[in-house]
Amino acid sequence: MALSTAFTKLFGVQHPIALAPMGGSAGGALTAAVSRGGGLGLLGSGNGDRDWLAREVAIVAEQTTEPWGIGFLTWQIDIDAVEHALEHNPIAVMLSFGDPSPFAERIRRAGAALIIQVTDLEEARRAVDLGADVIVAQGSESGGHGARHGRSTLPFVPVVVDLAAPVPVLAAGGIADGRGLAAALALGAAGALIGTRFQATAEALVDPSVSTAIVQARGEDTERNSILDIARNSPWPRKYTARTLGHPFLDEWRGRETELTTDPHDVREAYQVALSQGDLPSLPVWAGEAVGLINDLPTAADLVNTLATQAEDALARAGKE
């Protein structure tokens, strides 16, 4: 059975799978591989750094002719970053974590599809009002940043599906195999946006130690926190925290966030010293609760096809029961 949905028809892709545009780690090789595999690769441009974007877009262009897009952290960018990205003719631009309204009309005028990720119903209503072509409903199981007081994927996705109809919705958060993709489709989503699973692939733009940590981790090894953003002096909006694997600074400061927020100087200084001495990795390991389902490092193109096949099998079995 082919998994044809409103999402696959909109972008002309084979499978209802999109790469989460993970800042920095969803580089050109990973984006291209997901698109070659029949999904929609989304380049993780983060703050829109021009040098990074130029380098990684060149890799995408060299490695695939299939549809691909670019994702931004909305709170970190300005209109110039979006204008520059649109010069590369992505099929879609995804905006996450912040007010997408200053950029929505410019993206549409360029002919790119507007994808907006939401973490609560207020954000979902705003995305509908802005005319999003696709809405990503992110549950709190997701790796990396998400809502401090979010809802789990299972109850959140169908509410957004009902609210946004007929706009296609992608489910995100806690999806790392074909069964998760099948569940998303059963909830009424038009596909899934997948992050952590794609960090553990041959093309992910991460240190090999990160991929190894993801393969070895269990879901209970993750936790959502703002401690590491404070320690790294990363000014994320307060409503978003990050789900990561364990970290020495979490053990030291867990439960002391108020203290840390009030006087962060000492922890930031200690964090920088530890980095300079090589005692800490340069970045935390962002990972979602589905990390325990990840046990190998395939190519991303193979993974897309494996996820689709697994989902087809899961749906076929459910139809027979």
C-alpha positions in Angstrom: 0.0 0.0 0.0 1.3 3.5 -0.8 1.1 6.1 1.9 -0.3 8.9 -0.2 -1.4 11.9 1.9 -2.1 15.6 1.4 1.5 16.2 2.4 3.0 13.9 -0.2 0.7 15.4 -2.9 1.6 19.0 -1.9 5.3 18.5 -2.3 5.4 15.7 -4.8 7.3 13.3 -2.5 6.9 9.6 -2.2 6.6 9.2 1.6 4.9 11.3 4.3 8.1 11.9 6.1 9.9 15.2 6.7 13.3 15.8 8.3 13.2 18.0 11.3 15.4 21.0 10.5 17.6 20.5 13.5 19.8 23.6 13.9 23.3 22.8 12.7 22.9 19.0 12.5 20.4 18.8 9.6 23.1 19.8 7.1 23.2 19.5 3.4 24.1 15.9 3.2 21.3 14.8 5.5 18.8 17.0 3.8 19.7 15.7 0.4 19.6 12.1 1.6 16.1 12.4 3.1 14.9 13.9 -0.1 16.5 11.2 -2.3 14.9 8.6 -0.1 11.5 10.0 -0.9 10.8 12.3 2.0 11.1 16.1 2.4 14.6 17.1 3.6 14.6 20.4 5.6 17.9 22.1 6.1 18.4 23.2 9.7 19.5 26.8 9.2 18.8 27.9 12.7 19.7 31.6 12.9 20.2 31.9 9.2 24.0 32.2 9.2 24.9 33.0 5.6 28.2 31.2 5.4 26.7 28.0 6.9 23.7 28.2 4.6 25.7 28.8 1.5 27.9 25.8 2.2 25.1 23.4 3.0 22.8 24.5 0.2 25.6 23.8 -2.3 25.8 20.3 -0.9 22.0 19.8 -1.3 22.1 21.1 -4.9 25.0 18.8 -5.7 23.4 15.7 -4.2 19.8 15.8 -5.1 17.2 17.2 -7.5 14.3 16.2 -5.3 12.2 18.8 -3.3 13.8 20.2 -0.2 13.3 23.1 2.2 14.9 25.3 4.9 13.9 25.6 8.5 14.6 28.6 10.9 14.4 29.3 14.6 11.9 32.1 14.3 13.0 34.0 17.4 16.6 34.2 16.1 16.1 35.6 12.6 15.1 38.7 10.8 13.6 39.3 7.4 17.1 39.5 5.8 17.8 35.9 6.7 14.5 34.8 5.1 15.1 36.9 2.0 18.6 35.4 1.6 17.3 31.8 2.1 14.6 32.4 -0.5 17.2 33.2 -3.1 18.1 29.5 -3.0 14.6 28.6 -4.1 13.6 26.1 -1.4 10.2 24.4 -2.0 9.3 25.2 1.6 10.4 27.3 4.6 9.6 26.1 8.1 9.3 28.5 11.0 9.5 27.3 14.6 9.5 28.8 18.1 8.5 32.4 17.9 6.1 34.7 16.0 6.0 33.7 12.3 3.8 36.7 11.2 6.7 39.0 10.1 7.8 36.4 7.6 4.7 34.6 6.4 3.7 36.8 3.5 7.2 37.2 2.1 7.6 33.4 2.0 4.3 33.0 0.2 5.2 35.7 -2.3 8.3 33.8 -3.2 6.2 30.7 -4.1 7.6 28.6 -1.2 5.2 26.6 1.0 4.9 28.0 4.5 5.4 25.3 7.3 4.8 26.5 10.8 5.6 24.3 13.9 3.3 24.8 16.9 3.6 23.6 20.5 0.2 24.7 21.8 -3.3 25.6 20.6 -2.7 29.4 20.6 0.2 28.9 18.2 -1.9 26.5 16.1 -4.7 29.1 15.8 -2.1 31.7 14.8 -0.7 29.4 12.2 -4.1 28.8 10.7 -4.8 32.6 10.6 -1.5 33.2 8.8 -2.4 30.7 6.1 0.2 28.1 6.8 0.4 25.5 4.1 1.4 22.8 6.6 1.3 22.8 10.4 3.6 20.7 12.5 2.1 19.7 15.9 5.0 19.1 18.2 4.4 17.0 21.3 6.5 17.3 24.4 8.3 14.0 23.8 10.4 15.7 21.2 14.1 16.1 21.4 15.7 19.5 21.5 13.5 22.5 22.2 9.8 22.5 22.7 7.1 23.8 25.0 7.8 24.1 28.7 4.2 23.1 29.5 3.4 21.2 26.3 1.1 18.3 25.6 2.1 14.8 24.5 1.9 14.0 20.9 -0.9 11.4 21.1 -3.5 13.9 22.5 -2.1 17.0 20.9 -2.0 16.0 17.2 -5.7 15.2 16.7 -6.8 18.4 18.3 -4.6 20.4 15.9 -5.8 18.2 13.0 -9.4 19.2 13.9 -8.5 22.8 14.4 -6.5 23.2 11.2 -8.6 21.2 8.7 -8.2 21.1 5.8 -4.6 22.2 6.3 -2.3 19.1 6.5 -0.7 18.5 9.8 2.6 16.7 10.5 3.0 15.0 13.9 6.3 15.5 15.7 7.7 14.2 19.0 8.5 10.6 20.0 8.4 9.2 16.5 11.4 7.0 15.6 10.1 4.0 13.7 7.4 3.1 11.2 4.9 2.3 14.0 5.1 5.9 15.1 4.5 7.1 11.6 1.5 4.8 11.3 0.2 6.1 14.6 0.5 9.7 13.4 -1.5 8.8 10.2 -4.1 7.1 12.4 -4.4 10.3 14.4 -5.3 12.2 11.2 -1.9 13.6 10.5 -0.7 13.8 6.9 2.8 12.5 7.9 5.5 12.9 10.5 8.4 15.3 11.1 11.2 13.3 12.6 14.4 14.5 14.3 16.3 12.4 16.8 16.1 9.2 14.6 17.8 11.2 11.8 20.6 12.3 14.0 21.7 8.7 14.2 22.4 8.3 10.5 25.5 8.3 8.3 24.9 11.8 7.0 24.0 13.7 10.1 26.2 16.7 10.7 27.1 15.8 14.3 30.2 14.5 16.0 30.3 10.7 15.9 30.1 10.7 19.7 26.6 12.2 19.5 25.3 9.4 17.2 26.9 6.8 19.5 25.2 8.4 22.6 21.8 8.3 20.8 22.2 4.7 19.9 23.2 3.7 23.4 20.6 5.8 25.2 17.2 4.9 26.6 14.1 7.1 26.7 14.4 7.5 30.5 17.9 9.0 30.0 16.3 12.2 28.5 14.8 15.2 30.4 13.4 18.5 29.5 15.2 21.5 31.1 16.4 25.1 30.7 19.5 24.7 32.7 21.8 24.0 29.8 20.4 27.1 27.9 21.2 29.2 30.9 24.7 27.7 31.3 25.5 28.2 27.6 24.1 31.7 27.7 21.7 30.8 24.9 18.7 33.2 25.2 15.9 31.0 24.3 12.4 32.3 25.1 11.3 31.2 28.5 8.3 29.2 27.2 10.6 26.7 25.5 12.9 24.2 27.2 15.1 21.5 25.7 15.0 17.7 26.0 18.5 16.4 26.2 20.4 13.4 27.4 22.1 13.5 30.8 24.8 16.1 31.5 27.0 17.0 34.4 25.5 20.5 34.7 22.0 18.9 35.0 23.1 16.8 37.9 24.6 19.9 39.6 21.8 22.3 39.0 18.6 20.3 38.8 15.9 21.8 40.9 17.8 25.1 41.3 16.7 26.8 38.1 15.4 29.9 40.0 18.7 30.3 41.7 20.5 29.8 38.4 18.3 32.3 36.6 18.8 35.0 39.3 22.5 34.7 39.3 23.8 32.8 36.3 27.4 34.2 36.2 29.1 31.4 38.2 27.6 28.5 36.2 28.2 30.2 32.9 31.9 30.8 33.8 32.2 27.2 35.1 30.6 25.9 31.9 33.1 27.8 29.7 36.0 26.6 31.7 34.9 23.0 31.4 34.5 23.4 27.7 37.9 24.9 27.3 39.4 22.0 29.2 37.6 19.5 27.1 35.6 18.2 30.0 32.3 18.8 28.2 31.1 18.3 24.6 30.6 21.5 22.7 26.9 21.0 22.6 24.4 19.0 24.7 23.0 15.9 23.1 19.5 16.8 22.0 17.3 13.6 22.1 13.6 12.8 22.3 11.9 10.1 24.3 11.9 7.7 21.4 15.7 7.4 21.6 15.3 3.9 23.0 14.0 2.7 19.7 17.2 3.7 17.9 19.9 1.0 17.6 21.7 1.5 14.3 23.3 4.2 12.0 21.8 3.6 8.6 22.0 6.0 5.6 19.1 8.5 5.8 17.7 7.5 2.4 17.5 3.9 3.5 15.9 5.0 6.8 13.2 6.9 5.0 12.2 3.8 3.0 12.4 1.6 6.1 10.1 3.8 8.1 7.6 3.9 5.2 7.7 0.2 4.8 7.2 -0.4 8.5 4.3 2.1 8.6 2.6 0.3 5.7 3.0 -3.0 7.4 1.7 -1.6 10.7 -1.4 -0.1 9.0 -2.0 -3.3 7.1 -1.9 -5.4 10.2 -4.2 -3.0 12.0 -6.7 -3.3 9.1 -6.8 -7.0 9.4 -7.5 -7.0 13.2 
